[in-house]
Amino acid sequence: MTMFRSVLLAACAVLALPLPASAQEAAGTALEVPPIAYDRWQLPNGLTVIALRDPSTATVTTSLWYDVGAKNDPEGRSGFAHLFEHILSRKTENMPYNLIYSLVADVGGTRNASTSPDRTNYFETVPAEYLETMLWTHRERMALPVIDDHVFESERGVVKEELRTRVLAPPYGILQRFVVPEAGFDLLPQRRPSIGVMADLDAATLDDARAFHQAYYGPDTATLIVAGNFDPANLRALVERYFADIPPRTAPVDVAIAAREPGRTAPRTIVARAPGVPLPVVATLWQLPGAAHPDMPALEVLGAIMARGESSRAYLGLVLPGLAVETEAYVDTAEEGSLWLQSATVSAGADPAVAAQALAAVTAALRDRPVSTAELAEAKAELVADSLRGRETARGRAFELGEYLVMTGDPQAADRRLAGIAAVSVEDVQRVARLYLAPDARTDITYASGPHDPAEYANPVPMPQFVTLPPPTGAPRVVLPDGERQPPPAAGERPAVAVPAIARSRLANGLEVIATQTGDVPLVTLSVLLPGGSASDPRGQAGLANLAALLAGKGTSHADARNLARRLEGLGADLSSVARSDGTVFILTAPRAGVAEAGAILADMIRNPTYPADEVAREKARTIDGLSVAMREPGSLAGMAMRPLLYGAAPYGTVGGGTPESLAAITREDLLAHAHGWWRPAGTQVVVTGGIAPEDAFALVQGLLGDWQPAGSPAPAPVADRAGPPQPVRTVVIDMPDAGQAAVVLAARGPSRRAEDAYALDLANAVLGVGANGRLFEEIRTRRSLSYGAYSSIGSTADDPAIVASAQTANATADEVAAVMLEQFARLGAEPLDADTVARRRLLLAGGRARALETGAGYGGVMLDLLAQGIDPAEVSRYAERLDAASAAAASAAGAHWFDPARTSLLIVGNAAEFIDDLRAIRPDVEVIPVAELDLASATLR
């Protein structure tokens, strides 16, 4: 090694950020964020290695970050870096097609890759004993990739389907991926959409892919980041073994981008349209400097003050008066140049021009007058708390370090950013608002429904010419024959890791507390499960339980909505609430320094909600507007229709989020009656996780909820027969003529988690549709490129959970996707599962559960699932054991019974004219329901 540098920041050194005054009084301390400790060295071939050791975890994450991103797309080949990301992992000389999936999933790991303007990364998280295996796969992909016609054509098809599914079909995809970059940049290559345009993808060739690899991919453009449980000396030896002999690029093309934006001195106005946009958007963007600029922390703080949370300027100026459903403002950061984007989704019936004027007024006020010290403190707390949440795991720390490293070249940039945020002053905020959000430099955008014409939003500056790569040299590699391939290394020694202990207590009022210390990061999560849930909703008031949860923070007997929001945001706390089928959930995550005060706010919301009439009216309107957006998307609408399809008129058949009609029928009195009736200490369970000892957790909850007594009215009777009788098997098409794509869903009812074959069914489902090597994914995406993804799942209701398989595809191929899904359901009954396949699926499921338990919020979420289903919370750590007890024969039997096509309904939402005739050949008894006639409150959907 030519260079070695170790950066080990003392564990006691923390970034301290003062809390707002009210939080300081309660906590008497500051937010503390442990810095990212790492070792760093470099090999002679240019490969940089960064190691983050965490012996408390049973996993290791390997990630390779290339300084190659969408900004390096060649001339006429937009989207190529992203396309190559898909190509690289598929084959190497020693790895046949998609072996990488098996090497990761079959040992209980997970993998993925992603592309941004500045980088492409490839990453896996696996049990720690498979570190060497993963390093071997990264060597293979760096040094010995096979780039052939098979890989190129299959992955181009997948990327084109991703473009259709994620960009062209959703109503706001074109705005986000096409309009904003075209409007935001003049000279930088980020002006082109990172996913590409269809014409460029169609024009690409295999030689383009080989040339791209030779020009950009090598150890001299890469950083290997390893995070988790490993022996440092062993890691160094393995890195030397697998990477030291890989030569740097022989004909390198510079990855640096010399161009910079000159800045704008005159405003621009754009009107863009796309089909099916349910609510208009008004937006304004400005150009900003690159990620390493010293003003970036102040700009981030400005963005949080402007549009983060319910005490933000944009919320108060647009959402509160009813002009917008939602607002946002953020810095889209990149190495050479960034963007400021602020936007408002206009409320139904509101004038977009008035909303745009209000958004401009919010910006002008930030330029013209200093923000308050309270606003400044709240914004800082929110941003720092975000980082704290990300640093709860070794993987999270690795990704934060990696992202800021590739944008700045500095491995300490993530920590420097937090220090910069802490140092931002009131004067800094006003200064950057004046400097960068100048009226003459703005670009105003209006986005509405209509035919899409790129000429409408074309940038007046001609598109620059970008790099042209030299042609590839040498012969393409091929996968070696069976007998000549090098096998992957075997697993190493499994590290011993302690399993967190579960402690339980019951308060005098009947409330149960379950506590587990899941780590040492100073972050605490309180997960509260209250009785009730959407199964308790009257059919004509679907969404009542959910609305009661959502609006609990809009006012209590002690504080109004603005006060509650301001205090929570000032503490850096994150609070969410939702009604699931079998209970209502509140989840609070807060830095340990302020968790007592944040918990007091949560307790106040649960115990004393007042549902002020003006807040109820406003939030109902916003929720209905949000539903109008969701109901224009085939996948969302299919999810709503599935409930009455499976459960009919039974309580589970209620659409949990409600319908426009049912929400309109809910009154303030209904909300009060629901909360006072269902939310009571007896039957409530609180799970406390994170960096807090159980005895401290018990004391915390005792102080918050120990004196809680139920309201005078008696408790409602438990919801009976929640699932109701089995419903007829149906084939339903919801005809949506303007749908850009179709959602295809197979749905049936499964066994309770308490049933004898529940774990066997988990294994059968994992074979069918969990992950990228599930049968559905392999058949629909990998082999046919019909969808970007196809998966199956089992729901989490206490009784008869939904078994669902789903995919989104072009309207014309909806029938083909349905046929493939039905074939795979039938295959589970026709072909017994072999022991080896089931063993691999056990590891996949157990690994996923283990990763979920690594964070306080993840642990609490798993625990809530168990509690809501009536399962002993001690089962949280027994999942692998239960799976081991389920044999291959039991999994085969469960799959054959529960996935039987004869008991499975088929639901398709899309343009029926493009597939209905072929669908009738598969299932003749098709019911077609025009979307205008759909009734989600009816068991028949009519």
Disulfide bonds with the S-S distance in Angstrom:
none
